[in-house]
Amino acid sequence: MTYKGYKLPRLIQGKLVKRYKRFLADIELETGEIVVAHCANSGSMRGCATPKDPVWISQSDNPKRKLKYTWELIQSKDSMIGVNTQVPNRLVKASIENGLIAELKEYTRVTAEVKTSDHTRLDLLLENGAGNRCYVEIKNCTLVEAGVAMFPDAVTTRGQKHLDELVDLKRQGHRAVIFYLIQRMDARVFTPAAMIDRVYAQKLHHAVENGVEIMTRDTAIDTGCISLRRAVPVRL
């Protein structure tokens, strides 16, 4: 069967009451009951955490979980948005393995969570039969304003370190990629969010000047599946 994308679990609809303490969200179900859902997103979620907007959550039967609900999607006025930050790595990895990303089709082996230095791991290591290596760091992008997708939505020293690591790997002779997965359907262009994290934007410029590649994809989202759609032009 051809890979179509990340299949979502069965979802329960509600509306957002509030997000708080970064990792918690109160959700009002259609029955009127309010439940607490885990929010797997450590960013600011600027523009995608508006109270009263429709949301969808999944339910886990794992008795060891503190919270049985996970916040998966929100419907803003402009687009359905995937808010679960565990999705991008799974979706991009599976898409590479299934040959759906043209720029990375030459690689036959995909390894996740690879240690590249004493204090840094990157999301993917790709290898081919010729022994060539490509390191890929995947970033979840949910901030879109007036059609412009931006990353990050909060200052990220960790993200800055990842760019430095990619530059070092490129200097060692490897291919290095920063991959922005836009979990929305309303982006026309991508640019670093310099007004939020000036240092990150500067480091991204520096990385590109030193051979690190930027790749982007937006997504098609519904309550059943999140799949890759198209490359979004980059504006630096």
C-alpha angles and dihedrals in degrees: 000000000000115000109251102177143276108335111218121220119246106296134215118212125225140129131265116257096176144320116227143164086025095266102052133075132180111222126191110214124213088258090061093251116134116219133181115239130192113248108210093196123095096185128094091263088215109190096008106071103064114153115247094023114131114263137181125215134188126223126223125206092201105124091203093064117102091211119032095198128073124194108234111163142014129192112221124185090265107034150352106263131203109219101176106104091200090071102069097060093046094045096046094044093050092044091054091047089052094048096247097131107072095198091058103037094111093073121092101181126057123188122184129215099015121186108228101171140000095284105019138079125182125206103243142015114197122195136179136198092269091062095251117150131210122186117205128192114192123209127192112227120194102149111102124160123177090346094309116122114209138188134231112029091193134022108285119192088173090057090048089054091051091056091050089050093051090051090052092050091049090052088053088060101262129123112254127196135183107201121198113200108197108206092201140073103223105071120118098172139010127224135161113264097242092166089062102035112013093177093054091051091050092049091049090054089048091049093052091047087055096051104270109143125226117214126181137186131176121207144234108228134190133146092274106044147007113211138172116263121172143334113265118218115253123228116192 
